[in-house]
Amino acid sequence: MTVLAWVCFAVGAAGVLLTWISVIGTLIVPRPLHGVLSRVTGLAAMKAFLTLLRPVSTYELRDRVLSWQAPMSLFLRLLAWMVLFDVSYSLLLMPFVGGDIWRAASEAGSAMFTLGYAAPNNVGNTVLVYAAAYTGLTVIALQISYLPTLYSAFNRREADVTLLVSRAGSPSWGPELLVRTRYGRATQDSSNELAELYQTWERWAAEVAESHSTYLTLVWFRSLAPQANWLICLLSVMDAAALQLALSPGTVPNTRARLVIRMGFTCLNQVARAVRIPVEGDVDPDAPLSLTFAEFQAAVELLRSFDFPLEVTAGQAWPHFRGWRANYEKAPYALAYAIDAPPSMWSGPRRFAFEPAMHRPKNRTAKEVRPDDPQMLARRRRG
């Protein structure tokens, strides 16, 4: 019995050490050092919610249910830490309570959850009981302090996502972003507006790359609006920049457009690696895309119908656009599938069947929304 009790002590010591490594690596170290426990609890939450969603046919209800997935994974991880610490300290106490597992569990639980009903009676278990009490309080305190950091990063992310809704629709789409920016603006004005937008989203992508690869739960945090999503918004901005570079090389804010694409696919690749999605290092710019030329041509025709300044034909622009998009297409498609992103144009397949919708002003043409249109001016004066 004495030998078995000391074997339990050794197993408990290893359990305490490994669990502390998981806690510190997840909550304190500012790098994506996510261990087995975090992956297991996240995967368990995902599997449970996917099972729950099998009979769900509408995306709105699916999004409402999935909004609980990330918070529940945080709760499961905290629960797993506390259980592992409780079991580990119970095993550590075995040699000091005569091998009585029930007494060891009682003293460990009393200390960890600060109940105080089981007092230690010798030096050995007194030290361990104090260590267990310190562990319980510290883990809870770290988790509580972790949440403001998590939600602060979430709020910073969502501010620009919300602002993009009026520019690119909901769900966002690259051609839609160019069309809406073109409304009522001269060519030079819209180019300046897009340059500022690209600069904003370059910095946004850098912040998301750092926060979402460090705090992986943020990847699955969903926006307040069902059709809004951080991944789809970033993809739409990158598509808009790639379209402008390919179709309007003379008026595009060249440096800003290239930088937002570069930072965008750096962000996507970094987040994909953090959630263990394979990412190619060197991409062949001539590799085939999931996006077809027919879809690209339809987008070009949409831009032309709103008098967007096009300097080349769809056929001439396609090789350049394909070269840009080949760098970043696979990572967002895989991430969109993994997080059940809203159904949207040019964003790849999902676990559920969907028909992406374009949100554009109905029964209007570009001419009807120009500021010099007499009918528009009359309506504004009456308003």
matplotlib code that plots the C-alpha trace (Angstrom):
import matplotlib.pyplot as plt

x = [0.0, 2.9, 4.5, 1.2, 0.6, 4.0, 3.3, 0.1, 2.2, 4.4, 1.5, -0.1, 3.0, 3.3, -0.4, 0.0, 3.1, 1.5, -1.8, 0.1, 2.1, -1.3, -2.7, 0.4, 0.9, -2.7, -3.4, -0.1, 2.6, 1.9, 2.4, 0.2, 1.4, -1.9, -1.5, -3.5, -6.0, -7.1, -7.4, -9.4, -11.9, -12.2, -12.8, -15.3, -17.3, -17.2, -18.3, -21.1, -22.5, -22.2, -24.2, -26.8, -27.0, -27.6, -31.4, -31.0, -31.7, -31.7, -28.4, -29.9, -30.8, -27.5, -25.6, -27.7, -26.7, -23.0, -22.7, -22.5, -19.7, -16.7, -17.9, -18.7, -15.2, -13.8, -16.0, -15.1, -11.4, -11.7, -13.7, -11.0, -8.2, -10.1, -10.9, -7.3, -5.9, -8.4, -7.5, -3.7, -3.7, -5.8, -3.1, -0.4, -2.0, -2.2, 1.1, 0.0, -3.5, -2.5, -3.6, -7.2, -8.4, -11.7, -9.9, -7.3, -10.1, -12.0, -9.0, -8.0, -11.5, -12.0, -8.8, -9.2, -12.7, -12.0, -14.7, -12.4, -14.4, -11.4, -8.5, -5.0, -3.4, 0.3, 3.0, 2.9, -0.7, -0.8, 1.7, -0.2, -3.5, -2.2, -0.8, -4.2, -5.9, -3.5, -3.9, -7.7, -7.7, -5.0, -6.6, -10.0, -8.3, -6.3, -9.3, -11.3, -8.4, -8.2, -11.7, -11.3, -8.3, -10.3, -13.3, -11.2, -9.6, -13.0, -14.5, -11.5, -12.0, -15.8, -15.6, -14.1, -16.3, -19.4, -18.1, -17.5, -21.2, -22.3, -19.4, -19.5, -22.9, -23.7, -22.2, -19.4, -18.2, -15.2, -17.0, -19.8, -17.2, -16.0, -19.5, -20.6, -17.5, -18.1, -21.6, -21.7, -17.9, -15.4, -12.7, -10.0, -12.3, -13.1, -9.4, -8.5, -11.3, -10.2, -6.6, -7.6, -9.7, -6.8, -4.5, -7.1, -7.5, -3.8, -3.4, -6.6, -5.2, -1.9, -3.8, -6.0, -3.0, -1.5, -4.6, -6.3, -3.2, -2.5, -6.1, -7.5, -11.0, -11.4, -11.4, -14.8, -16.3, -19.2, -20.3, -23.5, -25.2, -25.7, -24.4, -21.3, -18.0, -14.4, -13.1, -15.5, -14.9, -11.1, -11.6, -13.8, -11.3, -8.5, -10.7, -11.5, -7.8, -7.0, -9.8, -8.7, -5.1, -6.1, -8.8, -7.7, -3.9, -3.7, -6.0, -5.5, -3.7, -1.0, 1.1, -1.9, -3.7, -0.6, 0.1, -3.4, -3.3, 0.2, -0.8, -4.2, -2.8, -0.1, -2.9, -4.9, -1.9, -0.9, -4.3, -4.7, -1.5, -2.5, -5.7, -3.7, -5.0, -2.2, -1.0, 1.3, 4.5, 5.2, 2.1, 2.2, 0.5, -0.7, -2.4, -6.1, -8.6, -11.8, -13.3, -14.1, -13.5, -17.3, -17.8, -15.0, -16.5, -19.9, -18.3, -16.6, -19.9, -21.4, -18.7, -19.1, -22.9, -22.1, -19.4, -16.5, -13.3, -12.2, -9.0, -8.8, -11.2, -12.1, -10.0, -7.0, -7.4, -8.1, -4.4, -3.4, -6.4, -5.8, -2.1, -3.1, -5.9, -3.8, -1.8, -4.7, -7.7, -7.1, -6.6, -9.9, -11.9, -10.6, -11.2, -14.7, -15.5, -14.0, -15.9, -19.2, -18.8, -22.0, -22.9, -21.3, -20.0, -16.4, -15.8, -15.8, -18.0, -19.6, -20.8, -24.4, -26.1, -26.5, -27.2, -25.1, -26.9, -25.7, -27.0, -27.2, -29.7, -32.6, -34.0, -31.3, -28.4, -25.3, -26.7, -29.7, -27.5, -25.1, -25.1, -25.7, -28.9, -31.9, -34.3, -31.9, -31.2, -35.0, -35.6, -32.8, -34.2, -37.7, -36.1]
y = [0.0, 2.4, 1.8, 2.3, 5.5, 6.9, 5.8, 7.8, 10.7, 10.6, 10.5, 13.4, 15.5, 14.9, 15.8, 19.1, 20.0, 19.3, 21.0, 24.1, 24.1, 24.0, 26.9, 29.1, 28.4, 29.2, 32.2, 33.9, 33.1, 35.6, 32.9, 30.2, 27.5, 25.6, 22.1, 18.9, 19.9, 23.1, 21.2, 18.4, 20.7, 22.8, 19.7, 18.3, 21.5, 21.5, 17.9, 18.4, 21.5, 19.9, 16.9, 19.3, 21.2, 18.2, 18.7, 22.5, 23.7, 27.5, 29.5, 32.0, 29.3, 27.7, 30.9, 31.5, 28.0, 28.3, 31.6, 29.4, 27.2, 29.4, 30.4, 26.7, 25.7, 28.2, 26.8, 23.2, 24.1, 25.7, 22.7, 20.3, 22.2, 22.2, 18.5, 17.6, 19.7, 18.1, 14.6, 15.4, 16.8, 13.9, 11.6, 13.7, 13.4, 9.6, 8.9, 11.5, 10.1, 6.4, 5.6, 6.6, 7.9, 9.3, 11.3, 12.5, 13.6, 15.3, 17.3, 18.3, 19.3, 21.3, 23.2, 23.8, 25.2, 27.0, 25.1, 24.4, 21.5, 19.0, 20.2, 18.7, 16.9, 16.6, 18.7, 16.8, 17.2, 20.7, 21.9, 20.2, 21.5, 25.1, 24.5, 23.2, 26.2, 28.5, 26.6, 26.9, 30.6, 31.3, 29.4, 31.1, 34.5, 33.9, 32.8, 35.9, 38.2, 36.4, 37.2, 41.0, 40.6, 38.2, 40.4, 43.5, 41.9, 40.8, 44.3, 45.8, 43.3, 43.8, 47.6, 47.5, 44.5, 46.6, 49.6, 47.5, 46.4, 49.7, 49.5, 45.8, 44.5, 41.7, 39.2, 41.1, 40.6, 42.1, 43.4, 44.8, 46.8, 48.4, 49.1, 50.8, 52.9, 54.0, 55.3, 59.0, 59.5, 60.5, 58.0, 59.8, 60.2, 56.5, 55.6, 57.8, 56.3, 52.7, 53.6, 54.7, 51.5, 49.3, 51.0, 50.5, 46.8, 46.2, 47.2, 45.3, 42.1, 42.5, 42.8, 39.8, 37.7, 38.4, 38.1, 35.1, 33.0, 33.7, 33.3, 30.7, 30.9, 34.2, 32.4, 30.9, 34.0, 35.1, 38.6, 40.1, 40.1, 36.7, 37.6, 39.5, 37.7, 38.7, 36.2, 37.0, 40.7, 40.3, 38.1, 40.7, 43.5, 41.3, 40.4, 44.1, 45.0, 42.1, 43.1, 46.7, 45.7, 43.5, 45.7, 49.2, 49.3, 53.0, 54.3, 51.7, 52.8, 50.3, 50.2, 50.1, 47.4, 45.2, 45.7, 44.8, 41.6, 40.7, 41.3, 39.6, 36.3, 36.5, 36.8, 34.0, 31.7, 32.4, 31.8, 28.6, 27.2, 28.0, 26.0, 23.2, 23.7, 22.9, 25.9, 25.8, 27.8, 28.7, 29.0, 28.6, 31.7, 29.7, 27.1, 26.6, 28.4, 27.2, 30.5, 30.1, 32.6, 32.7, 34.0, 36.5, 37.7, 38.1, 40.3, 42.4, 42.9, 44.1, 46.6, 47.8, 48.3, 50.8, 52.6, 51.4, 52.5, 49.4, 49.7, 46.1, 43.3, 40.4, 38.1, 40.4, 40.9, 37.2, 36.0, 38.9, 38.4, 34.6, 35.2, 37.4, 35.1, 31.9, 33.3, 33.4, 31.4, 28.0, 29.3, 31.3, 28.5, 26.0, 28.5, 29.3, 25.6, 25.1, 28.0, 27.7, 31.2, 32.9, 31.8, 34.3, 34.7, 33.6, 32.0, 28.3, 25.3, 24.8, 21.9, 23.0, 23.7, 27.4, 29.8, 33.0, 36.2, 39.6, 42.6, 45.4, 48.3, 46.9, 48.4, 51.1, 51.8, 53.8, 56.8, 57.0, 57.4, 60.0, 63.3, 65.4, 63.5, 66.0, 63.5, 62.6, 66.3, 66.9, 64.0, 65.3, 68.8, 67.4, 65.2]
z = [0.0, 0.8, -2.5, -4.4, -2.5, -3.6, -7.2, -6.9, -5.6, -8.6, -11.0, -9.2, -9.3, -13.1, -13.5, -11.5, -13.6, -17.0, -16.1, -14.9, -18.2, -20.1, -18.0, -18.3, -22.0, -22.8, -20.5, -19.9, -22.6, -25.6, -28.2, -29.7, -27.2, -27.1, -25.8, -26.0, -23.4, -25.3, -28.6, -27.0, -25.3, -28.4, -30.5, -28.1, -28.1, -32.0, -32.3, -29.8, -31.6, -35.1, -33.8, -32.4, -35.7, -38.0, -38.2, -38.6, -42.2, -41.9, -41.5, -39.1, -36.5, -37.1, -36.4, -33.2, -31.9, -33.0, -31.1, -27.9, -29.2, -28.4, -24.9, -24.1, -25.2, -22.7, -20.0, -20.8, -20.7, -17.3, -16.0, -17.4, -15.6, -12.3, -12.5, -13.5, -10.6, -8.2, -9.2, -9.2, -5.7, -4.5, -5.8, -4.2, -0.8, -0.9, 1.1, 3.8, 4.5, 4.8, 1.3, 1.9, -1.5, -0.2, 2.5, 0.0, -2.4, 0.4, 1.5, -2.1, -3.0, 0.3, -0.4, -4.1, -3.8, -0.5, 1.4, 4.4, 5.9, 5.8, 7.9, 7.3, 10.3, 9.5, 7.8, 4.5, 3.6, 5.2, 2.5, -0.3, 0.9, 0.9, -2.6, -3.8, -2.3, -4.1, -7.4, -7.3, -6.6, -9.2, -12.0, -11.5, -11.3, -14.4, -16.3, -15.2, -16.2, -19.5, -20.5, -20.7, -23.0, -25.2, -25.5, -26.0, -29.0, -30.2, -29.9, -31.9, -34.6, -34.8, -35.1, -38.6, -39.6, -38.7, -40.6, -43.7, -43.9, -45.5, -47.9, -49.0, -48.0, -45.5, -46.2, -47.7, -51.3, -53.1, -56.3, -54.1, -52.2, -55.4, -56.7, -53.5, -53.3, -56.9, -56.0, -56.5, -56.7, -59.4, -60.3, -58.3, -55.2, -55.2, -55.6, -52.6, -50.6, -51.4, -50.5, -47.0, -46.7, -47.7, -45.2, -42.4, -43.3, -43.6, -40.0, -39.0, -40.6, -38.6, -35.4, -36.1, -37.1, -33.7, -31.6, -33.3, -33.4, -29.7, -28.5, -30.8, -29.3, -31.1, -34.5, -33.6, -31.9, -34.1, -35.0, -33.6, -37.0, -38.5, -41.9, -40.7, -40.3, -39.8, -42.3, -45.1, -44.6, -44.9, -48.0, -49.6, -49.1, -50.6, -53.5, -54.1, -54.1, -56.5, -58.8, -58.9, -59.6, -62.4, -64.0, -63.3, -63.2, -64.0, -61.2, -58.5, -55.3, -56.2, -53.0, -50.7, -52.7, -52.8, -49.1, -48.0, -50.0, -48.7, -45.0, -45.6, -46.8, -44.1, -41.5, -43.0, -43.2, -39.7, -38.3, -40.4, -39.1, -35.5, -35.9, -37.6, -41.2, -43.7, -45.6, -48.7, -48.5, -52.1, -54.3, -58.0, -59.5, -62.5, -60.3, -61.0, -58.8, -57.3, -58.5, -62.2, -65.1, -65.6, -62.0, -62.5, -65.8, -64.2, -61.5, -64.2, -66.0, -62.7, -62.3, -65.9, -65.4, -62.6, -64.7, -62.6, -64.4, -66.2, -68.3, -69.7, -70.6, -68.4, -70.5, -70.2, -66.4, -65.6, -65.5, -63.2, -60.9, -60.8, -59.9, -56.9, -55.7, -55.9, -53.0, -50.6, -51.8, -50.1, -46.5, -46.2, -47.9, -45.3, -42.4, -43.7, -43.7, -40.2, -38.5, -40.5, -41.9, -43.3, -46.9, -49.3, -52.8, -53.6, -50.2, -50.8, -49.6, -46.2, -44.1, -45.0, -48.3, -49.1, -51.9, -51.5, -52.0, -53.3, -51.4, -53.9, -54.3, -56.4, -59.5, -59.7, -62.0, -61.3, -63.2, -60.8, -57.7, -59.0, -57.0, -60.1, -61.0, -60.9, -59.5, -56.7, -55.9, -55.8, -53.4, -51.1, -51.0, -50.1, -47.4]

ax = plt.figure().add_subplot(projection="3d")
ax.plot(x, y, z, "-o")
ax.set_aspect("equal")
plt.show()
